[in-house]
Amino acid sequence: MPSPDSTHDDLASAAERETLAPVTSVRAVDALRTAILDGQFIPGERLTQERLADFIGSSRVPVREALKTLSTEGLITLVEHTGAWVTALSREECTEVYRVRERIEPLLLEASMLHLSDEDVHTLDDMRRDIDAEPDLNKVVIKDRAFHFMTYSRGGGTFLRETVQRLWNTTQFYRRRFIEQQSNPGRDMISHEHTLLLDAIRRRDVHSASQLLELHIRRTRLALQVADDIFEA
């Protein structure tokens, strides 16, 4: 698991790239969000404005605004007069998040799937195959997220979509560590569940797709509840 010291060179290189153009608060949000979701900053790690400004090659002003935005997205925890930390979850909190996901993500899928075009379904099939063929586990996490968000992309209100995104954000680090611990049979199960879900979407079978998604999320929740080392600092 990367530590702040071990990722210093990577962060410095990223900062050098960011200095090529003025950094707005939007670019600061994008850069810091990507760094957190990619695991460059880990749950519980303190993030000073000075360090982050150096990371993205900016003043502290866009960093300050970015931290506020990332806090609303669930990626950062701000403590008044104290500082900012990457949001960390206990096993119990992560379990609770997954229970909520089991309930609301099928609602978002139901709102979206009847509006997915044949081209969308074809794209989803390509994404599914790409996940199966990807050897880099960090990229698997990113591509898995993109696959599910694509299934949600044609429906639902802003509040529901943003709530789902926030829940994914707060659990991404733990989902990555979980996937890293998966054996080949574990990866095969994920692939099988994606295939079944996509088949239901292709048939426009809302009931089956909703049930399959709920079971897909629940299986991960149950596995996380007993997984070793996932929630250790």
N, C-alpha and C positions, 0 to 999 in steps of 0.2 A: 504494500500500500504506500503511495507516495507521501513523503513528508514535506513540509515547507522548504527545508534545506535541499532535499533531493530534487525538487522541481525548480530551483532557483534559475538554473541555466535556461530551461525552457521558458520560464516567465520573462527572463531578460530578453530572449530572442523575440518573443511576442511583443514586448514593449518596443523594441527597435522597429518592428514592422509598423506599429501603430503611430510612430512619430512621422511617418511619411505624409500624413494629412492631419489637419486640425481635428481634434477629438471633441465631438459634440456629446451631449448627454445620451443621445440615442446610440451612438457608436460605443460609448462607455458601457451602456446596458448590454448591448450585444456581445461585446468582448468579455465582460465579466460573467454574464449568463453562460456563455459557451465554456469558459474556464471552469465554472462550478459544475456544470452538467457533465463535462468531460473528466471530472475528478482531479483537476489540477489543484483545486482547493477542496479540502475535505471537511465533513461535518465536525463542528466544534472548533474549527480553526478560526482564530481571531484575524480580522482583516482591518488593518489601519488604512486611513485615507491616503497617507503618505506612500505606503507600499503599493496600493492599487494605482495611485497616480503614476508612480514609476513604472508599473506593469504596463499600463496602456499609453504611457508617454503624454500625460496631460497635466493640467493643474488639478487642484483638489475640487474645483467647482463641479465639473461634470461627474466626478466620482461621487460626490455628496448626493447629487440628484439621482445617480444610478442606484445607489444603495437604497434610497427610498422606494424606487420602482421594484427592485429585486426583493425588497421586504414584502411588498404587496403580492409578489408572485410566489412567496413561500421559500425562496432560496436563501434569504438572509434574515437573521434575527437581530433587530436593533434594540439596544438597551440604552435608555436615556442617560446621558452624562457618562456613559461607560464605553460604548463602542459597538462594533458590528461583528457578528460571528456567522459562519456558515451554519445554516439550520441543521440541528442534529435531532434524531428521533431515538427514543428507547424502543425496545422490542414491542412493548405494549402500545406505544404511540403508533408505530408502524403498522401493527395489526389493526388498530382502529382505522387508520387511513385506508387500508385495503378493504375493510368492511364497508366503508363509505363508497369506495370505488365499485364494489360488487353491486351496489344499489343504483348508483347514478350513471355509470358508463353504459349499461344496457339502455337507459333512457336516451342517451345521446346517440347511440348506435341506431336505435329505432327511428329517431328523428331524421337520421342521415341516410340510411341505407336505401330507402325507396327512391331517393334522388340521385343515387350513384349511377352514372352512365355506364354503358358497356365498356367504354374506353377506360373509365375509372377502375372497373373490375379487372380489366386486362393489366392496368398499371399495378394494381394490388397483387396480382398473380406474379408479375415480374419482381415486385418487392419481396414477396414471400420466398421465391426461389433465390433471390440475392442474399437474404438472411441465412438460408440453409447452406449456401456455399461460402459464406464469410468466415475465414479462420480467425480474424481479429475480434476478440470478445468485446473490446470497447466499441468497435464498429457495430457489432451485433446489437448492443444496447441501443445505440443511436438509430439503427435501421428498424429495430423492433418498435421503438417509439414512433418513428415516421409511419410505419405500417398501420399501427392502431389509429394514429391521428388522421391518416388518410381515410380510414373507414368512418371517422366522425365528421369529416370535413364538409358535408353537404346539408347539415341540419343542426338544429338546436339553437337556443338563444345565446347571446354573448355571455350571460352570467353562468350558464351551464358549461359552456366551453372553457371559460376562464377558470372555473372551479376545478374541472378535470385537469387542466394544465397545471394548476397549482399542486394538486395531489400528486401528479406524476413528478413534478419538480422536487418535492420534498422527499420522495422515495427513490430518486434515480441512483444515488450512490449505493444504496442498499440493494437495489435491483442488479446493479453491476456486480457487486460482490457475490450476490447469489448466483448469477450466471457464471461467474468465474469458477464457482465450486461445482458446477454441473458436470456430470460425466456425459459420455456420448448418449446413453439412454435418456438422460435429462434433456439434452438438446433435441433428441428425436421426438420426445413428447411435446415440446414446444412447437416443433414443426408440424406434428400431427394435429395439434389443436388449431394452429393457424390454417391448415388445409381444410379442416371441418368448418371453421368459421367462414372462410372464404366461399366454400361450397354453398353454405346457407345464404350468404349474401348474394351469390350468383343466382340462386333460385328465388330471391326476394322473399325468403322465408323468415319473416321478422321474429316470430316466436322462437324458432330453433336458434337463430343467430343470437338472440338475447340470452337464451339459456346457456349456449356454448360460451359466450363471453363471460357470463357470471361464473361459470365453472372454471374457466381459464384463470380468472383473477383469484378465485378462491383457492385453487390448487397452489398458486404461488404464496398466498397468505399462510396456508397451513404449513408449507415447507419452510417459510421464513420463521415461523413460530418455534421450530425445533432446530434450525440451522446453527451450526457452530461458528463462532468468530465473526458473524455478520455485524454485530452491534458493539464489538469491542473497539476501543479507541486505538 
